[in-house]
Amino acid sequence: MSTSYDNQDAAGLSLAERIAYIVEAEPSFGRLIFLLLKKIDGFQGQIISPDRLFSAIRARRPDCVAVIDSPFVYKTLRESDLCKGLPVLYVKDGDLDEAPTPELKKGDISWTLKNDWQDLEEILKRLTPDRAAKRILCVDDSTTILNQISRAFDGTPYSVCRAANGHDALKILDEVRPDLILTDVEMPVMDGLTFCREVRKNVDSARTPLIILSSRIDHHTMASGFDAGADEYLTKPFFPDELLNKVESYLSPLPTRRKERIVAVSGNPIVVHALQSALEQQGFDVLVAADPSAVKEEVAREKPDMVISEAELPGMTGFELCDYLRREQGLKRIPFVITTGKTSTGARRLGQKVGVTAYLTKPFTREGLVMLVERLLAEHRSLLALERDMVLASITSLAKALDERDSYTRFHSGNVARYAVAIGRAAGLNSVETESLRLAGLLHDIGKIGVPDKILHKPGRLTLEEFEKVKEHSFRGAEILQPIPSLDGVIPAILHHHERFDGGGYPEGLRGKEIPAAAQILAVADTYDALVTDRPYRKGMPREKAVAIMKEVSGSQLSPDYVALFLQWLQEQS
């Protein structure tokens, strides 16, 4: 094949559009703009913007990155530890001779848009050698479940191997050498718990992530699964996106920087240096503050994972600061550590009263500080996870009850969650972000529990007063979830999923990028499902008509970027 780039045919197009133009001329090649994933029959690419580059690299694990005429992006990419060993194709527009090509790292290649297509194909073959897909071994005696699991991984960089029981799985374990194992519990010949124990005895598979996927939900079986060596226990029936996100959390590379943010409050530069240098070396994001009154605003805005404060501060004690934070909704669970040279019995009792989590006695060692921080964060995560699971189970039951309450929207929440996750993945979001989207989709209408049936099921047009009552559901939904700290990331999407891109929505009339990205995505998913679903006042529309309407409201009601990603995904499903 020798498709050539015709500059005249692509006149007036942007750099990204020119590359898309020539790449799409060869269907087997797929799309190429920034992220490239090597497949068996060619390359699959994803268009992203530079500001999403690093999160997309973490989420998609590409074989190659293409940087288009941006020396700054290339330099930033090459200075990041995240991209060590990742080959880069630097694409240059031949019409822009004044834009120099940066000095490339060893192994990277430059290519000019006006050069021959075949040259580009050969370059990419050199940059992206064949890599075997991550292998997942699925063990279940139900062919239906195995088929469902296989479908969940369609279009992902994972290949699925199957076995009907633990005995058969052990026989092929050495041959398959899976990167992750999914197994049922109740199976003939060899059950899942015995299989788990055998996997952990094998030196070669002892450290392989293992997830139990079972319909057994009793605590005894769950505990036995963890005792047998399982890393996770998921229950059937399962959401494919939930399963995929969980798998990705084990198989995705770890980020170079940690996500935890710590606020250090001290007016002593020696203490500040000791805290900042020790914690930043471990990858923590450290914010330093000397003014306790400013810390109140900082903590309320940033919602850090931990606060470390000196006992004596200008105009306020650390105990008073802790007492203030404990009284604020959303901040009361943040671990709070006091650093002090001495702690009397009275000080410790005062600390108990205001909610101090732990003390760090000065002088402290770097190792002692890091060990304390790691322990408190681990305990905090476990507490939040337990609380989240308990409360979320109740709220999810309410959400399901809401769907059942209205026969017209019985599957609406699940559909919105599925569409939102698809958009999130297309936008390059990582597994944590897409899981947050999934939860937001499932819970986005939870506030409608407070809307009377006569309004929800009304076959005709709502009155102004009735519509105002319906509009309250986004605020009520956020209010219901507010007491759950671990769902803080979900609440903005639920609160703002009825904002309009042009500013004409509710509850706050936000416009464009003022609207949280997750809420923009949720609005696209919610709008499409509302169009194609039967309602009391009208029948659901055909897909073609719904797509036409989505295009019409793109840029006014909905984000044009996310509409484009969704419609592209929708087309790929047909």
N, C-alpha and C positions, 0 to 999 in steps of 0.2 A: 504494500500500500504506500502511496506517495502523495497524499493530499498536501497541497501547497497552500500557504497562507496568502490570501488575496486581499491586500491592503485596501483596494478600492471597494470591494464588497463590504468590508468592515468599517468603512469611513464613518466617523462620527461616534463610534462606540468608545466606551471607557476601556481602560486596560483590562479590567476584569471581564468585561463583555467581549473583548477581542479574544481573550484566551478561551472563554466559553464558546465563542463562535467557531474557532478552529478545532477545539476538542470535540464538540458535538457533531462535527463533520464526520467523525469516525465513531459509529454507535458502540462498537465493542470496547471503546476506550472509556466510556462513561464521561463524567465531568471532572475537571481539574481546576481547582483554584487554590489554594492554600494547603488543605489537608489531603493526603493521598494514602489510601489503604490498598495494599497489594491483594488482588484476588486471583483465582485460578485462570480466568480468561481475560484478564485486563486489569484496569485500575478503576477504583471507585473513589471519587473525590467529594469534598464538601466545601461550599463557599462559606467563609466566615470573615469577620472583620478582625483587624489586628488586636483590638482590645479584648477579644474572646479567645485569642490564640492559645494562651497557656492553659486555660480551663478546658479547651477542646482537646489539647494534646493529652492532658491527664485522662480525659474521659474516653477518647477514641483510640489512643495508642497508635498513631499513624506510622507508616513505614517511611514516609518522606514528607517534607513541608516545602511548598513553593512560595517564595516571597516575590511579590510583583513590584519592581521598581521602587523599593523603599529601603535604602541603606540603613536608616534608623531601626526599622523593624528587624532587619537582618542582624545588626549589631546587638540589639537587645536579646534576640533569640540565641545568638552564639555565646552570650555572656551568662546565660542561665544554666544552672546545673541540671535542670529538668530536661534539657535538650542535648545532653552529652551523648555522643554517638549517633545522633539522629541526622541523617543526610538531608541537605537542603539544596533545592534547585532555585537559583536566583534568576528570575525572568526579567528581561530588559526590553523596553520598547525601542526598536531600532530608529524610530523617528525622534527620539529624545536624546540626541548625542551629547547634550550638555549635562545630562544626569549620569555621573560616573558609576561604574560598577564597583561595589566595595571590595576590599581585599578579602577573598574567600578563604575559609578554613580548608585544611587538607581534606579531600574527599568530596567537597561541595563543587557544584558545576553551575556555570552560567549559560543561559540560552536566550537568544534574541527572537522576538516575536516573528520577524520576517524570515527566519530560517525555515528549512524544510521540515515538514511534519515528521518524516521518518527519523530525522535526527533527534527530535524530541522523544519519540518512542524508544530509541536506543539508549538515550540518556536515562530515561526513567527505569529501564530494565537494569541498567548498571547501578542506579541509586537504590532500587528497591528489590533486592534479591528475594527469591521465594522463601516465605516463612510459613511453617506449618501452623494452622489455626490452633488456638487453645482447645484442648480436648476435655470434654465433660462426659463422665461415665454415669449413665442413668440406670438404676437398678429398681425394677418394679415388675410384679407379675401381671399387671394390667396393661394390655396393649393400648387401651384407650388413653391411659395416663401417659404412657411413653410417647404416644403420638402428640398429646397436648404439650408435653415438655419439648419435643422436637420442634413443634410449630412456634413455641415461645422464643426459640433461638434462631429462627429463620431470619436471614439478612444481617446476622451478627458475626463477628469474627470468631465464632466458636463452632466446633464440630461435635456432634453428639454420638456417643457409642452406647449401645443398649445391652442389658442383660435381664433375664426374667427372674433371677433370684441371686442370693449371695454366693452360692456355690459356683454358678456360671460366671459371676463377676470376678471371683478370685482366680478362675482359670485364665481369664483374659487380661487380668490386671497388669502383669509384667509386659504383655504385648502392647497394650494400649498406653500404659504409663500416663494416666489422666492428670490434668492440672487441677481438677476438682471432681468430687463424687457426690451425686444425689442418690439417696436410697430410701425406699419404703421400709416399714418395720415388719408388717405381717406378710410373709412370703413363704411358699413351700420350700422344701429341701433345706434351705438355710435362711433364717430370718435376718432382718436388718441389723439387730443389735449384735448378733453373733458375727455378722459380716463386718461391722464396725470394729469390733475387738480384733478380728483377724487382720484388718487393714492396718491397725495401729501396731500390731506385732511385726509387720513386714518393714524391714529397714528402709526399703525404697519408697514405700507409701506412707510411712509413719507421720510425715509432716504435710501430707496432702489435705487441703481443706475438704471437710466432709459435712454435708447438710442432709439432715433427715427431713423427708417430705412425707407426712403421714396423716391419715384421718383420725388417728388416736390422739385425743386432746387431754387425757387424764394426766395428772401431775406425776404419778408413779412412772408411767411410760416415758414422759419427757425427761424426768430425772435419770431413768435408766439409760436413755439415749446419750445424755451428756456423760454419764459414768462410763459408757462404752467407748467414748472418744469423739462424739459428734461436736462440731463447732457451732452449728445452728440447728434449730428445730422449727420447721415451717409446717403449717397445717393445710390439709386439703378441705374444700376446694381452694385453689390458689389463683391469685391474679398473675398473669404472665409477666406484667411489668414489675410486680413485687419480686418475683423469682429472679428475673433478669438483673434488677438492681442489686439484689443480695449477692448474686454470683459475681457481678462486676466489682462489688465492694471487696471481694477476696482476690480477684484476678487483676484488678487495675493496679498500676504502679503507684507507690506512695508518693505524695507531693514532697517537694524538697523543703517547704516551709510548713509548719504546723498551723492549724486554723485557730488555736486557742489564743485569745487576747487577754493580757494581764495589765491592770492599771497599778502602777507603783506610786504611792503617795509619800513624799518625804522632802524636807527642805535641806537635808544633809547631802551634799554632793558625793561624799564617800559612800554612803549607803545607796544612793541612787546608782552610782557606777557599779557597785557590787551586784545589785539586783539586776540591772539592765544587761551587763555583760554576761552574767551567768545564764540568764533566761534566754537572751537572744542567741547565744551560742547553741542552745538546744532547739532553736527554731521558733520560739514563741514570739508573738507580736507584742512588744512592751510599750505602753504609753506611760510617760512620766509626768507627774503633776506635783507642784509644791503648795498650791493654794487649795485648801480643802473646800472652799466655797465653789471654786471652779470644778472641782472633782464631782460634785453633785450633778452638775449639768453633763459633764463628760461621761459619767457612768450611765446616766439616764439615756443619753444619746447612743453610746456605743454598746451598752449591755455586755460588758466583758465577761470572761469566764471566771475571773478571780480578781480580788482587790487585795493588795498588800500595802499596809499603811503603818507608819511609825505611830507609837503611842502618843507622843507629844508633837502637835502641829501648831503652826501660828494661828491663834484665835480659836482653836478647836482641838479636842483630843481625838485620837483614833477611835475611842469608844463612842464618842458622840457621833462621829461620821458613820460608824457601823449602825448605831441606833437609828439614824436618819434613813439609811438605805434599807434597813429591815422593815421600815414602815411604808416603803414605796412598792406598789404593785409591779410585779415583773422583775424586781431587784432583790426581793427578800431571800431568794435561795442561793444567790451568788456567794461562793466561799469567801470569807473575809479573814485575813491573817494579820495579826498585830506583831510588829517587830519592836522589841524592847530589850533594855539591858537587864532588867529584873522584873519579875512578876510576883507581887505579894498575894497572899490569900484573898485579900479584899479586891485586888485588881482582877483576879481570876473569877471571882464570884460576880463582879460587875460585868466581866466579859460574857459569862454565861447568861446574865440577864438581858444583855443587848444583842446577843447572837454571834459573838466572835467564834470563828470555826477552829482556829489554832493559833499558837504563838510561835514566833521565831526569835530565839534568844541571841542577842548580839554579844560577842562577834560570832557570826555564823560562817560555816564553810560553804563553798560552792556546791559540793556534793550533798550536803545536808539540806540546802535550799531546794535543789532540784528534786531530791527524793520526797521532800514534804509536798512540793507543788504537784508532782506526779501522783502521789497518793491521794491528795485531796481532790484532784481533778477526776481520777478514776472513781472515787467514791461518789462524787457529784454526778458523774455520767450514769453510774449504776442506779442511783436514786431517781434521776430524771427518767431513765429508761423504764424503771418499774412503775413510776407514777404515770408516765405517758401511756404505757401499755394498758394499765388498769382503766384510766379515764377514757382513753381512745376506744377501748372495747365498748364502753358504755355509749359513747357518742356515736360510734359507727353503727351500733344497734339502732340508735335513734334515727340515723340517716337512712338506714334500710327500712325502718318503720315508716319514714316519710315517703320513700319511694313506693312502698306498698299501699300507703294511704291514697295515692293518686295513681290509678291504673294507667293513665295516659303517660306518666313519666316514670314508670316502674324501673327502667334500666338507665335513666338519664344520668345519674351520678357516676355510674360505672363507665358509661360512654364518654362523658366529659373527661374523666380521669385518663382514659385510654388515649383520647385525642390530645390532651394536654401533654402527656408523656412523649407522644410521637413528635409534637412540635418542639418540645424541650430537647430531645435527642438531635433533631435536625438543626437546632440552633447551637449545638455543641455543649450543652449542659452536662455536668458530670452526674454520677449515679445518685449522689446525695441530693442534688438539686432536682433531679427528675423524680426522686421519691417524695420530695416535698410537694412537687406538682401533683403527683398521684393522690396524695392525701388531701390536698386542696380541692382537687376535682371531686373526690368522694364526699367531701364535707361542705362544698361551696353553698349548698342550699339548706344547710342545717337550720338556719334562722327561720325558715318557713314553717317550722314547728309551731311558731306563734301566730301564724296566719290562719284565720278561720276557714273551714272547709267551704263555706258558701262563697268565699272569694276565690279560693284556689280552683274550685270546680265550676265557677260561673261560666256558662256557655256564651254569654254575650260580652260586649265591651264593658270594662270596669269603669266605675265612676271615679272622679278625681280623688275622693276620699279613700276609696278602695285601693286605688293605685298607690297612694301615699302609704297605706298599710303594707302593701307588698314590698315597697321600696325599703321598708325597715329591715327586711330579712338579711341584707348584707351586714348591716351594723349589728343585728342581733346574733348572727352567726359568729362574728368576731368576738362578741361579748361572751358567748357560751364557751369559746375556746381560750379566752384570756387567762383563766386560772392555770393553764398547763404550760409551764415555762418552755418545755421542749417543742412546743408547737408555735413558738414565736415567729418562726420563718414562714409558717403557713397562713397566719392571720392576715397579713397585708393583701395577699391574693384574694382571700375571701371577702375582705372589707371593700376592695376596690374593683371587683370583677365586673361591675356594671358602670364603671367610668367609660367615657367615650374618648376616642383619640382626639376629637376636635374640642373637647372640654365640655360637652353637653350632657355628660352622664351624672351619676350620683354614687356615693353620698357627698363628695366634696368638689365635684366639677374639675377634677384634675385633667391636664392636657398633655398629650404626647409622652415624652420621656419622664414627665412628672409621675406618671402612673407606674407602679412597680412592674417590672418585666413579667413576673409570674402572673400578675393580674391581667396584663395584656394577653398573655397566652391563654389563660382561662377564659377570657372573653371570647376569643376566637373559637375555642372548643365548645363553649356553652351556646354560642350563637348558631353554629352549624347543627348541633344536635337538636336545638329548639326548632330549627327550620324543617328538619326531616322527620320529626317525631309528631305523632298525632296529638292534638290538644283538644280540650273541650269545645273550643270555638272554631276549630278548623282541622282538616286532615293534614298529615305530614306531606311535604313537597317532594317531588322526584329529586334525585341527587343533582341532575343537570340544572334545575331551576335554583336549587339551594346554592350551588357553586356560582351561578350568575349573580345572585343577590350578594354573596360574600365578596365578589369582585366589585360590585357597585358600592358597597359600604367600606371598602378598603381605603384607608386614609381619612375617612370621616368618623365612622363609628369604631372601626377596628384598626389595629396596627397593620400597615401595609407589609412590613417585613414578615410578621408572623402569619398573616393571611397567605402570603406567597409560599412560605415553608409548609403550611398545612395543606394547601391545594396541591403542591408538588408531591407531598407524602400520599395524599388521597389518590392522586393519579397513579402512583406506583402500586397501590393496593388493588387496582382494577385489573 
